[in-house]
């Protein structure tokens, strides 16, 4: 029983992380290139995708076709084409 619970927890966590990556990638695409996008990318570099304060875990979820069809979709083709240049001095450094 514990194995099932652990697997379900891991599945939910991974889905939230995937959703966060999609959400933030869409946010980058929707932000005009220039100083605004650079500021957003700096903030994203200091943040984590493993957060879920914006997801109501005790909520009621409606996955009916009627509801799902009204949700704004992610633009997956644009997300997959997204290229962000990383300057050598901006490469990820260890946090310690």
CNS distance restraints for C-alpha pairs under 8 A (distance, minus, plus):
assign (resid   1 and name CA) (resid   5 and name CA) 6.44 0.50 0.50
assign (resid   2 and name CA) (resid   6 and name CA) 6.08 0.50 0.50
assign (resid   3 and name CA) (resid   7 and name CA) 6.06 0.50 0.50
assign (resid   4 and name CA) (resid   8 and name CA) 6.12 0.50 0.50
assign (resid   5 and name CA) (resid   9 and name CA) 6.18 0.50 0.50
assign (resid   6 and name CA) (resid  10 and name CA) 6.17 0.50 0.50
assign (resid   7 and name CA) (resid  11 and name CA) 6.09 0.50 0.50
assign (resid   8 and name CA) (resid  12 and name CA) 6.21 0.50 0.50
assign (resid   9 and name CA) (resid  13 and name CA) 6.15 0.50 0.50
assign (resid  10 and name CA) (resid  14 and name CA) 6.05 0.50 0.50
assign (resid  11 and name CA) (resid  15 and name CA) 6.17 0.50 0.50
assign (resid  12 and name CA) (resid  16 and name CA) 6.23 0.50 0.50
assign (resid  13 and name CA) (resid  17 and name CA) 6.28 0.50 0.50
assign (resid  13 and name CA) (resid  50 and name CA) 7.64 0.50 0.50
assign (resid  14 and name CA) (resid  18 and name CA) 6.13 0.50 0.50
assign (resid  15 and name CA) (resid  19 and name CA) 6.04 0.50 0.50
assign (resid  16 and name CA) (resid  20 and name CA) 6.08 0.50 0.50
assign (resid  16 and name CA) (resid  50 and name CA) 7.33 0.50 0.50
assign (resid  16 and name CA) (resid  51 and name CA) 7.83 0.50 0.50
assign (resid  16 and name CA) (resid  52 and name CA) 6.94 0.50 0.50
assign (resid  17 and name CA) (resid  21 and name CA) 6.31 0.50 0.50
assign (resid  17 and name CA) (resid  49 and name CA) 5.41 0.50 0.50
assign (resid  17 and name CA) (resid  50 and name CA) 5.38 0.50 0.50
assign (resid  17 and name CA) (resid  51 and name CA) 7.43 0.50 0.50
assign (resid  18 and name CA) (resid  22 and name CA) 6.35 0.50 0.50
assign (resid  19 and name CA) (resid  23 and name CA) 6.01 0.50 0.50
assign (resid  20 and name CA) (resid  24 and name CA) 6.03 0.50 0.50
assign (resid  20 and name CA) (resid  49 and name CA) 5.69 0.50 0.50
assign (resid  20 and name CA) (resid  50 and name CA) 7.80 0.50 0.50
assign (resid  21 and name CA) (resid  25 and name CA) 5.94 0.50 0.50
assign (resid  21 and name CA) (resid  49 and name CA) 6.50 0.50 0.50
assign (resid  22 and name CA) (resid  26 and name CA) 6.07 0.50 0.50
assign (resid  22 and name CA) (resid  74 and name CA) 7.07 0.50 0.50
assign (resid  22 and name CA) (resid  79 and name CA) 7.81 0.50 0.50
assign (resid  23 and name CA) (resid  27 and name CA) 6.23 0.50 0.50
assign (resid  23 and name CA) (resid  74 and name CA) 7.65 0.50 0.50
assign (resid  24 and name CA) (resid  28 and name CA) 6.26 0.50 0.50
assign (resid  25 and name CA) (resid  29 and name CA) 6.34 0.50 0.50
assign (resid  25 and name CA) (resid  79 and name CA) 6.18 0.50 0.50
assign (resid  26 and name CA) (resid  30 and name CA) 6.12 0.50 0.50
assign (resid  26 and name CA) (resid  74 and name CA) 6.46 0.50 0.50
assign (resid  26 and name CA) (resid  75 and name CA) 7.03 0.50 0.50
assign (resid  26 and name CA) (resid  79 and name CA) 6.62 0.50 0.50
assign (resid  27 and name CA) (resid  31 and name CA) 6.24 0.50 0.50
assign (resid  28 and name CA) (resid  37 and name CA) 6.58 0.50 0.50
assign (resid  28 and name CA) (resid  40 and name CA) 7.28 0.50 0.50
assign (resid  28 and name CA) (resid  41 and name CA) 7.58 0.50 0.50
assign (resid  29 and name CA) (resid  78 and name CA) 7.40 0.50 0.50
assign (resid  29 and name CA) (resid  79 and name CA) 7.21 0.50 0.50
assign (resid  29 and name CA) (resid  82 and name CA) 7.58 0.50 0.50
assign (resid  31 and name CA) (resid  36 and name CA) 6.81 0.50 0.50
assign (resid  31 and name CA) (resid  37 and name CA) 5.64 0.50 0.50
assign (resid  32 and name CA) (resid  36 and name CA) 6.71 0.50 0.50
assign (resid  32 and name CA) (resid  37 and name CA) 6.11 0.50 0.50
assign (resid  33 and name CA) (resid  37 and name CA) 5.33 0.50 0.50
assign (resid  33 and name CA) (resid  38 and name CA) 7.59 0.50 0.50
assign (resid  34 and name CA) (resid  38 and name CA) 6.21 0.50 0.50
assign (resid  35 and name CA) (resid  39 and name CA) 6.08 0.50 0.50
assign (resid  36 and name CA) (resid  40 and name CA) 6.24 0.50 0.50
assign (resid  37 and name CA) (resid  41 and name CA) 6.11 0.50 0.50
assign (resid  38 and name CA) (resid  42 and name CA) 6.22 0.50 0.50
assign (resid  39 and name CA) (resid  43 and name CA) 6.33 0.50 0.50
assign (resid  40 and name CA) (resid  44 and name CA) 6.17 0.50 0.50
assign (resid  41 and name CA) (resid  45 and name CA) 6.12 0.50 0.50
assign (resid  42 and name CA) (resid  46 and name CA) 6.71 0.50 0.50
assign (resid  43 and name CA) (resid  47 and name CA) 6.44 0.50 0.50
assign (resid  44 and name CA) (resid  48 and name CA) 7.53 0.50 0.50
assign (resid  62 and name CA) (resid  67 and name CA) 6.57 0.50 0.50
assign (resid  62 and name CA) (resid  68 and name CA) 7.81 0.50 0.50
assign (resid  63 and name CA) (resid  67 and name CA) 6.36 0.50 0.50
assign (resid  63 and name CA) (resid  68 and name CA) 5.87 0.50 0.50
assign (resid  64 and name CA) (resid  68 and name CA) 6.08 0.50 0.50
assign (resid  65 and name CA) (resid  69 and name CA) 5.89 0.50 0.50
assign (resid  66 and name CA) (resid  70 and name CA) 6.87 0.50 0.50
assign (resid  67 and name CA) (resid  71 and name CA) 6.96 0.50 0.50
assign (resid  75 and name CA) (resid  79 and name CA) 6.22 0.50 0.50
assign (resid  76 and name CA) (resid  80 and name CA) 6.02 0.50 0.50
assign (resid  77 and name CA) (resid  81 and name CA) 6.29 0.50 0.50
assign (resid  78 and name CA) (resid  82 and name CA) 6.14 0.50 0.50
assign (resid  86 and name CA) (resid  90 and name CA) 6.27 0.50 0.50
assign (resid  86 and name CA) (resid  91 and name CA) 6.54 0.50 0.50
assign (resid  87 and name CA) (resid  91 and name CA) 6.68 0.50 0.50
